[in-house]
């Protein structure tokens, strides 16, 4: 399960990065949002894993 979450996070960051390279304002905003959400979800998931140990 942890590996699947890391894979989804990696893909989300890659898609966000691709959108950032497109250059339109909407794509850049969406890319930033995706990257921030993926990083936030990773941090929250890491915190949840630590609290369960």
ABEGO torsion letter per residue (X at the ends): XAAAAAAAAAAAAAAAAAAAAAGBAAAAAAAAAAAAAAAAAAAAAAAAAAAAX
